[in-house]
Amino acid sequence: METELSRELGIEHAIFGFTPFPAVAAAISRAGGFGVLGAVRYTDPRELARDLDRLDKLADGRPYGLDVVMPARKVEGVTEADVEAMIPDAHRGFVRELLDRHGVPELPEGETSGWRITGWMEEVARRQLDVAFEYPVKLLANALGSPPADVVERAHGHGVLVAALAGSAEHARRHAAAGIDIVVAQGYEAGGHTGEIGSMVLVPEVVEAVAPLPVLAAGGIGSGEQIAAGLALGAQGVWLGSLWLTTEEADLHSPALTRKLLAAGSGDTVRSRALTGKPARQLRTAWTDAWDDPAGPGTLPMPLQGLLVADAVSRIQKYEVGELLGTPVGQIVGRMTSERSVRAVVDDLTRGFERAVTRINRIAGRSAT
């Protein structure tokens, strides 16, 4: 499953795996793909250094990357406390009432939220980069537009390729103009923040818009046959995220959430602003229903919504409150029906890819080579 981009990066399969878990990222790289560690949760650079140490050792010399969240435009002089003060009392009351209605206990005294939106603030991302460039990171991906020009220049100075996610051809053209090396065309089906255009339409539009830059197909991909389709549309690889959530190496810290993911069908997700204030595909729950109900107060813009719900999300996760418990995940969740090792997932993807190529060669009247 090699392409020009995979050969450039020295990987066997053009599979790029985004994950918040170091062990999963390392396992993807060891299996011949390219693991990418999501950094948004690391507000303390020491914790990121600890997990990059672990990832680097577990990767066994194979290449890997880091995904940060850094806005292209910086708002000067605004602190987290300033943003917190902008949250209306009515919205805080709505959260309290919703948690009380579902019997969600308070966090123990002295325990703070483990889920903070501060990872979306530029100064946090810059501290993450100070750590990351001390490691042999081969790719820096940004999930919130093109990173600032000085960050792109700094990455290139370290010999690191820069990728950015795009939900439209126009987004992709802006990335190309900003000096981005790889564009990830993320379709509507994807988990997390995603746009309005489905992958089958989006991928060839982006390929044409930024040629000859390499494009990775993302969104709704969870089989080797779907990988083959992405490459047939012009992509030089695929970007997979949701698929790794139910692997044996993943560390969700929630058996209840794992069970919900394994039981969910492709129609059990919703694109909602309930988590961060921007449309993000996630499991549909009583939490998303409450925020999307027209009778409610409505969600706040990013980053206000994320700060508002941070403690609530931590409480829901800690006590595994079933009706409210969810996570960002794509429509491919319907294929995630069993816990398997990362290696088993990659082997299944490569076998499916071979089946698809053999089928197309047969249709075209050629023998597979």
Secondary structure, DSSP 8 states (H G I E B T S, - for coil): ---HHHHHHT-SS-EEEEES-HHHHHHHHHTTSEEEEE-TT--SHHHHHHHHHHHHHHTTT--EEEEE---SS--TT--HHHHHTTS-HHHHHHHHHHHHHTT-----TT---S--GGGGSHHHHHHHHHHHTTTT--EEEESSSS--HHHHHHHHHTT-EEEEEESSHHHHHHHHHTT-SEEEEE-TTSSEE--SS-HHHHHHHHHHHHTTS-EEEESS--SHHHHHHHHHTT-SEEEE-GGGGGBTT---S-HHHHHHHHH--TTSEEEESTTTSS-EEEE--HHHHHHH-TTS-----TTHHHHHHHHHHHHHHHTT-TTT---B--GGGGG--S-B-HHHHHHHHHHHHHHHHHHHHHHTT----
